[in-house]
Amino acid sequence: MSEEQPSKKKKNQFTIMKDDSTDGHGGYGVGSISLENISPVIIDPAEDRAFVDMGAMHARSEVERRVKFLPDKEAVPNGKLYWIVWVTVEKKDFGSYYHGVAGSEIRVDRSIKRAYKSMPEHVNHMDKSMKGQVIVDHMDEHSKKLLGDFLRDFNKEMWENSADELKQAFPE
């Protein structure tokens, strides 16, 4: 017999993670990278959806769970395409804005419980997003449109405050 659990409504939000290792204690972790302004957005082009999933910070997003990741894309020939897009938000005197956006591909085949992900690419894209770069040219047009619509709809003010380079990467 299984008990039904009440459904929990998920709310999309950009979470600010507080992990500032330079808070003055001078001990372990000083000088390490702070991830406090980055959020992973999952793009699922087959289902026409985009959503924030903080589990991706530790490879535990909804789409990454219960599969074994392999570094060879050919090992997952029937994998369903997803993108994990690292979105960095910064704040200036005029308000918050999307600072950097970089998308990384994953392929998931639930039938064989295997998936493809290039860890070096994910780490590099996360770093480049934090540095304010926009890396989405390699994404398919449908996925880019889903991402652009999500960023515009999520927070119009942050979208308006963002650099022209970022806006031009997502034409309407």
Secondary structure, 3 states (H helix, E strand, C coil): CCCCCCCCCCCCCCCCCCCCCCCCCCCCCCCCCCCCCEEEEEEEHHHCEEEECHHHHHCCCCCCCCCEEECCHHHCCCCEEEEEEEEEEEEECCEEEEEEEEEEEEEEECCCCEEEECHHHHHHHHHHHHCCCEECCCCCHHHHHHHHHHHHHHCHHHHHHCCHHHHHCCCC
